[in-house]
């Protein structure tokens, strides 16, 4: 099974996403958390990497509680929430 991929376009405020990070990521405790994008921020990381979407950081809140997570995530750390997940009764793993 292939891992889910980030959206091909930047996320917008109100988009539903799921945090998807690797086991060795320092923020692995948030892996699988279903969220709503509350803000899209920008920096210049894309000038270093050459990947346009690397300039975006996202502030997100837990879908289940509305709690804003204490860190911002890069575009590559978020995947669109699938329709099956959108209707799941469990918001966090």
C-alpha positions as CSV (number, residue, x, y, z in Angstrom):
1,X,0.0,0.0,0.0
2,X,1.4,3.4,-1.0
3,X,1.5,6.1,1.7
4,X,-0.9,9.0,1.3
5,X,0.5,12.0,-0.5
6,X,0.2,15.7,0.3
7,X,-2.2,17.8,-1.8
8,X,-0.8,19.1,-5.1
9,X,-2.0,22.6,-4.2
10,X,-1.5,24.6,-1.0
11,X,-4.1,24.0,1.7
12,X,-6.5,26.8,2.6
13,X,-8.1,27.8,5.9
14,X,-10.9,25.3,6.7
15,X,-9.4,22.4,4.8
16,X,-9.5,19.1,6.6
17,X,-6.1,17.3,6.8
18,X,-4.4,14.5,8.6
19,X,-0.9,14.8,10.1
20,X,1.3,12.2,8.3
21,X,4.9,12.1,9.6
22,X,7.5,9.4,9.8
23,X,8.3,7.3,12.8
24,X,11.6,9.2,13.3
25,X,10.0,12.6,13.1
26,X,10.2,14.5,16.4
27,X,6.5,15.3,16.1
28,X,5.4,11.7,15.6
29,X,3.0,12.0,18.5
30,X,0.7,13.9,16.2
31,X,0.8,11.3,13.4
32,X,-2.8,10.4,12.4
33,X,-4.4,13.4,14.1
34,X,-7.2,14.7,12.0
35,X,-7.2,18.5,11.9
36,X,-8.6,21.6,10.3
37,X,-6.3,24.3,8.8
38,X,-6.7,27.6,10.7
39,X,-3.9,29.5,9.0
40,X,-1.4,29.3,6.1
41,X,1.9,30.9,6.8
42,X,4.9,31.4,4.4
43,X,8.7,31.6,4.7
44,X,11.5,31.2,2.2
45,X,12.5,27.5,2.6
46,X,11.5,26.9,-1.0
47,X,14.4,29.0,-2.1
48,X,16.7,26.5,-0.4
49,X,14.9,23.3,-1.5
50,X,13.7,24.4,-5.0
51,X,10.2,22.9,-4.1
52,X,7.5,25.6,-4.3
53,X,5.2,24.0,-1.6
54,X,8.1,24.0,0.9
55,X,7.3,27.7,1.6
56,X,4.1,26.9,3.3
57,X,3.6,26.2,7.0
58,X,0.1,25.4,8.4
59,X,-1.4,26.1,11.8
60,X,-4.0,23.4,12.5
61,X,-6.5,22.5,15.2
62,X,-7.7,19.1,16.3
63,X,-11.0,18.3,14.6
64,X,-12.2,16.5,17.7
65,X,-11.6,19.2,20.3
66,X,-10.8,22.5,18.5
67,X,-7.4,22.6,20.3
68,X,-4.8,24.4,18.2
69,X,-1.7,22.2,18.0
70,X,1.4,23.8,19.5
71,X,3.5,23.5,16.4
72,X,3.0,24.4,12.7
73,X,3.4,21.8,10.0
74,X,5.0,21.9,6.6
75,X,2.9,21.1,3.5
76,X,4.6,17.7,3.2
77,X,3.5,16.7,6.8
78,X,-0.2,16.9,6.0
79,X,-2.4,14.9,3.7
80,X,-6.0,15.6,2.7
81,X,-8.5,13.8,5.0
82,X,-10.1,11.1,2.8
83,X,-13.9,10.9,2.6
84,X,-13.9,7.7,4.7
85,X,-11.9,9.5,7.4
86,X,-14.1,12.6,7.3
87,X,-17.0,10.5,8.6
88,X,-15.1,8.5,11.1
89,X,-16.2,8.8,14.7
90,X,-12.5,8.7,15.9
91,X,-10.5,11.8,15.2
92,X,-7.2,10.8,16.7
93,X,-5.3,7.6,16.9
